[in-house]
């Protein structure tokens, strides 16, 4: 099972804090998972998750590029953050 979390603006625009998906060959890597979410969610999800500034994290570590996913992983999608 994969735990997928959405934060801040992304959570609000999708009206979804997160979901759980079965892990398998169709979501064996991060790019495949993101494509599947966009396909299943329709145009709104595709617009939100395909933004060039969407940050992705796997098991609470920000990743760049594509990475393999494993059963039990936690994946997060969030916008750029600033602090002060």
Residue pairs with C-beta under 8 A, 6 or more apart in sequence:
1 20
1 21
1 22
1 23
1 71
1 72
2 20
2 21
2 22
2 23
2 27
2 33
2 69
2 71
2 72
2 73
2 74
2 75
3 18
3 20
3 73
3 74
3 75
4 18
4 19
4 20
4 21
4 33
4 37
4 74
4 75
4 76
4 77
5 17
5 18
5 74
5 75
5 76
5 77
6 14
6 16
6 17
6 18
6 76
6 77
6 78
7 76
7 77
7 78
7 79
8 78
8 79
8 81
9 79
10 48
10 49
10 54
10 77
10 78
10 79
11 17
11 18
13 44
13 48
14 41
14 44
14 45
14 48
21 27
21 33
21 36
23 69
23 70
23 71
23 72
23 73
26 32
26 36
27 33
27 36
27 69
28 68
28 69
29 66
29 67
29 68
29 69
30 56
30 58
30 63
30 66
30 67
30 68
30 69
30 75
31 66
33 69
33 75
34 49
34 56
34 77
37 45
37 49
38 45
38 46
38 49
38 50
39 46
41 49
48 54
49 77
51 79
53 79
53 80
54 77
54 78
54 79
55 62
55 77
55 78
55 79
55 80
55 81
56 62
56 63
56 75
56 76
56 77
57 63
57 75
57 76
57 78
58 67
58 69
58 73
58 74
58 75
59 73
59 74
60 74
60 76
69 75
